[in-house]
């Protein structure tokens, strides 16, 4: 055998063949593809003359080709196994059931030109890939997801502090006699002749329709964000974005006191229900809140704060309100919760969650049994302070709720929203009674008349305030005069004046001519 000839030995089934390099390559690849083995039980291999001498000289290209063919063979075997499993899977012959199973697997229920038999075949192939229990697993996952959603929506309770139990019992004992008196008063009013009640309403409406500007005063060098009358209607408190709160006498609107303590925009300032009945100078008379989460208590003897209510920072506190008893203070926080503070115990007794966005406004019922909150999530809720339950969910506004107020009758609630509408809700029926398309811009606040609740007022960023009849919800008067957005409105307890505060840095008093 000549050295110039390029021969190799091919060992296959104990037979050695000679051939050129091209012929031996084809033979070798065919043997590998067929899976044939030599007498030693090993795959057929190609051995050159150099290999016979103990040297291996197989190129990288041959090795890569060999690995690729091996992978193809493995894939072919896996496909055969999958088809074998698919033939063993039982699939319903009902086409609707097949479509339902495909939908559960997240697959299209019908492809273009696909018939029932093709659909069954496709489902069988999918089950062969995913496993026969794929549909069952999908059902279990869906049930678990639904259960998690139900758990998130359901009300859950945890054990509160002893101070909360004390507060709830105290509120229950306080509210029940007041509710009894309110119901007795309502019955007496219903016993009056209808003509008398109608005449009283007509006289009040005539008075409201004659309302005009009584006094206008520059309140600060920054927008006036809030205003509220004192319980005796003789003073007005205003809050400003400058961080200052001021007290003014009524009706002359002369400054009485400047309360300095906040370092940023003040969101609200409210009077204690018994601020004018107590002669003790150290008793809390007002409370205010600011954008930096600070809440301060004030008396009428000093321009410095009486105390700080800590626990909100760094979250903004937008609004606050005193419980009718004066013992508790409710605050609305931008961490999507509202808090109830017991001023006698000197601690937070309730940190109530429930809104999914910041809570903006709060109002207590006159009985003191329940309160209502409105949030930037476009929802309002009514909470029973004696049990902690949410007893009414007010859904209907399209945008954030910026104002909420209870009627003196105890069961009507007014809400004002960024969707320019004011809604009237009935706590007894747990439904919306009426929707007032009130303004051309968002409603910043809403207030019921405190004596009888015969009318309500709404303030808006369209620079106006509107007065509405409580019985027919018809507009009685539009109060125009501010040059900027009206940020707050209030009605004096004696129903003689209406106060408005505005972005134009002024507040105005409105009264009948």
N, C-alpha and C positions, 0 to 999 in steps of 0.2 A: 504494500500500500504506500503510495507516494506521499511525501510530505507536503507537496503542493496542493494535493486534493484535500478539500475541507470536509472530512468525514467525521461522523459521531456515531456512537452506539446508542441504540434505543432498546431498552429492555422492557419487554411487554409479554406477560404470560410465558416466562422462561424462554422467550425467543429474542434473539438479537438481530436487528435489521440495520443495514447500512444505507446511507443516502446522503444527498447533498444537504447543505444547511437549510435551504428553503423547505425541502421535503420533510426533514426531521422536525422543523418548527410546526408545520401543519399537523403532523402526526401527534406531536406532544400536546398541542392545544385541543385537538379532538379528543385525546385520551382524558385530559382534565375535564372537559365539558361533559363527557360521558360518565365521569366519576369512576373510571376503571382503576383497579389497584394491581400492584405487582404481587409476586408470590409472597413477599414479606408482609403483605397487608397494608403497605404504604401506597400513596398515590403515585401513579406513573410519573416518572421524572425523566428529564433529558440529561444525558451525561456526555460530555465531550471528551476528546482525548486527554485534554488537560485535567478533566475531572477524574478520569481513570487513574491518573497519577496522584490523586489526593488533593487536587486544587479545584475550588468552586469558581466558576466564571459565568454566572447568570447575570445579565444586565438588569438595570433598574426598570427599564421599560417592560421587560417580561414580568417582573415582580408586580408592577402596578397593574398590568393587564390581568394577571392571575388573581389579584385581590378584587378587581372590579368584577370579574366573572364570578368570583365566589360570592360577592354581595348580591349580584343578580340572581344567583341560584338561591340564596337565602330569602330574598324578597319573593321569589316564585314559590318557594315552599310555604312562606307565611301566607301568601294569597290563597294557596290551595287549602291551608288550614282554616283560614277565615271563611272560605266558601263552604267548607265542610261544616263549620259551626253554624253558618247561616242556614244551611239545609235542615239542620236539626232544631232550629228555633221555630216555635209555633206562633203564627201571626193570625189575627182574626180575619175572617173572610168578609166581615162587615166593613164596607168602605167608610162609613161614618166613624166607626171605631178606629180605623187606620188613620183617618185625618186627625182625630182627636189625639192619638198617640204622637203623630208627627208634630202637632202643635205643642204638646207638652215637652217635646225634645227641642223646641225652638227652631224647627225646620219648616220650610214652606209646605203647605198642605197639598199643593198641586203645582206641577211644572208644566211648561208648554207642551201640549201633545201627549201628556201622560194619562194613561187609563188606570182603572182600579188595580189591574194585575201588576202594572209597572209600579204603582204606589206601594203595593204590598211587598214587592221585591226590594224597593228602596228602603222601606222600613226594616225589612229583614237584614239588609246589608248594614244599616246604621246600628241595629242592635248587636250585630256580630262584631262591629268595631268598638262600640261603647260598653257592651255587656248586656246580658238579658235583663238585668235589674235596673237598667238606666231609667226607664219610665218611673219605676217605683222611687228611685232616688230623687228624681225631679219633683215628684209629688210631695215627698217628705220635705224637700228644700222649700217648696212653695208654701206648704203648711207652716213651716217654721218661720218664714218671712211674714206671713199673715199674722201669726201669733205675736211676733215681735212688734208689729205695728199696733196690734190691739193693746199690748202691754204699755207701749209709749203713750197711747191715748187714754188709758185707764187711769183713774185717780189712785194714788198710792199714799200711804200714811207712814209716818215714823214717830217715835215717842219724842215729845217735846219736853222742855224744861218745866220745873214746878211753877215758875213764874207765869208760864202760859196758861196752865190750869187755873191758877188764881185769877188771872185776867179774864178768862172765858167765863168763869162763874160770876165774877163781878159784873161783866157786861150783861149776862143773862138776867141777873137780879135788877140791873138798872133799866134794861130795855122793856121788860114785860109790863111794869106799871105805866110807862110812857105810851106803849102801844095801846093799852086799855083806855087811857085818857084820849088818845087821838081818835080811836074808834067811837067813843062816846060823843066827842065833839062833832064828828062826821054825821052821826045819827041825828044830833040836834039840828045841824044845818039842813039835813034832808027833810026835816019836819017843817021847815019854813015854807010858806006858800011859794009856788013857782014864780008868781008875778013879782014877789019881793026879790027873789034871787036874780031874775031877769033884769029888773030895774037897777039893781046894784051893778051888774055886769055892764049894762049900757052906760051908766054914769062913769064907771072906770074907763071904758073904752073911749068915751068922749074926752075924758081927761088926758088919756095917753095920746090921742090924736092931736092934742094941742101942745104937745111937748116940744120944747125948743131949747137952744143953748142958754143956760143960766149963767155959767161962769167958765172961763178958759184960763188956764194957768200953765206957764212953762215950769215943768217939774224938775228938769235936770239938763245937763249938756249932752246926754246920751239918751237913746230911746227908753221910754217908760214901759217896762215889760208887764207890770201887774198893778192892780189897784183893788182895794177892798174896804168897805165901810166898817166902822166899829159897831159892836152890838147895840149901842144906844143911838146910832146914826149921827153922832156929833163930830166924828173925826173920820178922816180918810187916810189910809196907808198906801204909799206907792213904792214900787221897787224899780230900780234902774240898772241898765247895763254898766253904769259907772261903778257899781258896787255899793252905792249908797241907797238907804231906805229913808223915806221921809214921812212925817205925819203932818196933816193939814187939818185945820178946823173947818167945819161946815156950818153955814154955806159960804163964808167969806173967802175960803181957800187961802188963808194965811198960814205960813209955815209955823209949826209948833215945835218939832224936834227933828234932828238929823241923826240917824242911826248909822254909825260907821263901824265896820268890822269885817265886811267881805272884801276880798281882793280881786274879784272878777265879776262877771255878769250875774246879777241876782235874778233868779227865775220867778220867785213868788214871795209874798209876805202875807201872812194871815193872822187874824185876831183870835185870841183865846175867847171861848164863849162867855166867860165870866170876867172879862178884862175890866169892865167898868163897875162890876159889883163888888170887887175886892178893894179894900183900902190899904192892904198891905203892900208896901212899895217893892218888896222882894218877890212878890208873886209874878209868875210869868204872864205877860200880856200879849206878846206877839211871837211868831216864829217865822224865820226866813230861810231860803235855800239858794244855792248858787251852783254855777256850772262846774266848779272844782270839787263838788261833793260835800261841801260844808253846809251844815245846818246849825243855825244859831237861835237861841231863845233870848227875848228882850223883856225888860220891864219899862215902865213909864217914868222912871226916876233918873235914868242914866242913858247916855248915848253909847255906852259900851255894852257888849253882849253880856247877858246874865249867865249863860252857859253854852257849851258846844255839844251837839249831838254827833258823836263820832261813829264811823263805821261804814260810810258810803264811799269814801275816796278810794281810787281816783275816778269813780264813776259819777257822772253828772246827776244831780237831783233836780228834776224839772218842776214838780209841784208838790205841795204838802197840804194837809188839812187836819184840823183838830176834831177829835171825837166830840159829839154833843156834850158829853160829860166834862170835857176839858182835861180828863186824866190821861188820855192817849193821844198820840200824834202819829198820823199816817204819812209816809214819805214815798214818793215815786222815784225809782232809781233806773239808770240806764244800763244796769246789768240784767235787765228783763225781770226784775222782781220789785215788789213793794214791801215796805217794812212797817211794823206797828211797834211803837215805843211806849212803854209805860213810864210816865214821868214821875209817878210816885215811887215806883220800885227803882227807877233810874237805870233801866236797861231795855234792850231790844227783846221783846217777847215773841215776835213772829217775823220770820223772813219768808214771805210767800212768793213762790214761783208759780208760773202758769201761762204767762205770755211768752211768745217766742221771739219778741223784739222788745226794745225798751218800753217801760210803762211810763206814760206821760202825765196822766191826770187821775185824780181820785176824788170821791165825794161820799160822805157818810149820810145814811138815812137819819132823819130827825129822831127816831126812836133809839138809834145807836146799836141796833141789832145787826145790820148788814151795811156793806159799803160797795161801791161800784168803782171799777178801774177801767181806764181806756189806754190803749197802747198803739205804738207805731206799726203793729201787725194788722191793723184795721179791725181789730176785735175789741169788745168790751166784755167784762165779766162782773157778776155780782157775787160777793163772798159773804157767807154767814159767819160772823165773828164769834159766835157761840160754839160752833162745831168745826170751823175751818173748811167747810165744803164750798165748792163753787156751785151755787144754786141756779145760776142762769148764765148762758153763753149767748152774747149778743153778736150775731153774725149778719152782715148786710152791707156795711160800708165797704167801699172800694179802695179806700186809702186810709192813712193814719187817722186815729181818733185823738183830737186835741182838746176836747172839752166834754165833761160829763157832770150832770147835776141831778139830784133827787128832788122830786116835787114834795111839798109839805104834806100831800096826802099819803105819802109813804110807799106808793106802788108804781108811780109813773117816773120814768127816767128819760132825760133828754141827752143826746150825744151830738156833738158837732165834729165834722171830719174835714180832711183835706180834699174830699171829693165834692165839696161845696154844699153838702146836704146836712140837714138836721133831722134826726130820727127820734121819734117818741116811742118808748117801749113800755109794756105793761108787765110788771113783775108777777102779777097773779096769773096771767095767761101765758107768760113766758114767750111773748111774741112782739113783733113790731106793729104798733097801731097805725102810725102815719109817717110818711117821709115828706119833709118840707124841702123843696128845691130852693134853698134860702138865698144864696149869694152867687156872685160871679167869680169868687176866689175862695180859698180855704177859710173855714170857720175856726177862729182862734179860741173862742170861748162861748159858753152858753150858760144862762142863769135863769132859774125860776124866781118869780116873785115869792118872797119869803112868807108873806102874810096871805095865805089862801091859795097861792099858786095859780092865779087867774090869768097870768100872761108870762111869756118868756122873752128874753132878749138874746140875740146872737151878734157877736162881733166878727168882723171878717177883714181879710187882707185886701178887700176891694174898697177900703177906706170908709165903710159905712157900718152902722149898727141898725138892726131891725127889731121891731117889737111885734110879737105874734100873739094872737088870741089863743088861750089854752083850750077852749071848747071846740072851735071850728078850725083852728090853725090857719086863720086868715091873717095877712099882714095888716097891722094897725098903723104903723108909723115907720118911716125910714129916717134915721138920724144921720145927716151928712154935715160935715164941718171939718173933719180932720184932713190934713194934707198928706198923711202917710198911712201905712197899715195900722189898723186898730188891733192892738195886741191883747186887750183884756176889757171886760165889761162887768159891772156889778150893780145891784139894785139895793138901795138902802133898806134896812129892816122895817122902817115905817112907810116904805113905798113912795116917799116924797121925791127922791132923786134917783137918777141913773148916772153912774160915773163911767167914763171911758178913758183908757190910756193908749197912747199911740207911739208909733215909730217916729213921729215928727217932734218928739220930746215934750209933748204937752199932755195934760189930762183935762177933761172937760166935765162939767156938771150939766145935766139936762133936767129940766123941770117944766111943768105946765105953765103957760103964759099967765 
